Amino acid sequence: MKDEKQTNQNPTDESLNTEEQSQEQVNTQKSETVPYDRFKAINDAKKQAENELDQLRAQIDESKRLEDEENGRYKELYEKALKDKEEALQEKQQLSLNHFKTSKLAEAGFTGERLEKAKAFVTGESEEQLEQQIALFTELIPVEQPADPSVNAPGGNTETKTTKDKAEEKGREAARKLFKRK
């Protein structure tokens, strides 16, 4: 029985301790809180100061830009014009080389899809380099000869024999010779 009384007292003592602790926490929270009016006033002042700072920085940047525009405007325009001129010259040279490449490949006998594929493989930065590459390319990959249209034309030579047909004919001739001997 004594043990039961002691265990009963312990939970009540513990519950008292937690109530005391929660009261202490509430008291400390009350002392650390700031009234909303005071918080709002300080927060508004901070936001206003940040806005003023942003406006001043924008004004400083604008004045620097205007000053640079007045002092260095001609230099910047000149540099931009030189850059545009160089880009136009490079584009013109590229178009000229592309046209040269196309015409030389067409002279070599490449047409249609084969011409486009050949253009992708032939590279160079001058006409001489392109000529060398085209010569090498045509040696490695010969131009296809077009088919003779008279082969399939009516009244034309219809007896075109494949290697299989020729082999069969030789086999028949050999068989005839062999059977005639007997």
Residue pairs with C-beta under 8 A, 6 or more apart in sequence:
97 124
97 125
97 126
97 127
97 130
98 119
100 127
100 130
101 119
101 122
101 124
101 130
101 134
102 115
102 119
104 130
104 131
104 134
105 115
105 118
105 119
105 122
105 134
106 115
108 134
108 138
108 143
109 138
109 143
110 118
110 143
114 144
118 137
118 141
121 137
122 130
122 133
122 134
122 137
123 133
124 130
124 132
124 133
150 156
150 157
151 157
151 158
151 160
152 158
161 169
